[in-house]
Amino acid sequence: MASSSRKVIVAALVGNSLIAVTKFIAAAITGSSAMLSEGIHSLVDTGNQVLLLHGLARSRKPPDEDYPFGHGKEIYFWSFVVAIVIFGVGAGVSLYEGVQHLISPHSLERPEISYIVLGIAMIFEGGAWYFAFKEFSQVKGRWGYVEAVQRGKDPSLFVVLFEDSAAMLGLGRRLSGNFSRAGPG
């Protein structure tokens, strides 16, 4: 179980790192503060995977005098920390970006760069999501999806799968919202 979780977390770490680099390059090319904040968001997602890997490593420590039953539950703590970071930093970046755009609105200079970044992000995020979903499907077995989450013993797999699912939904929404607009805006 820990080996498959590690693979899923590493796949998400690689995907989020590549997305962060892509967004930072786009921010440098366009000068977009929104793209810069998106790059920071992806960097935070990468940090989340580092925290999950740390939690996995700590959970595998053998029992000792202070923890006679071992450290296996630490992965739950680190998954909780990641959830707090996802919501806390996500909300903070969104608030900051919203206030910045209200204070000094500006039009999008090179929209094609944004579409390229969205496409690249969907490829990288989609790969990480597919990897996590494949592992989840093996763990799920004969249970339904909700029951598998309720009975599951590996929160790190769920954290990655849910974060990647939310990211894919957000990317799809952004892409469909941008293509459905008529005219500038």
PyMOL commands that set and color helices and strands:
alter all, ss='L'
color gray80, all
select helices_A, chain A and resi 2-30+33-59+74-103+111-140+145-151+155-180
alter helices_A, ss='H'
color red, helices_A
deselect
rebuild
show_as cartoon
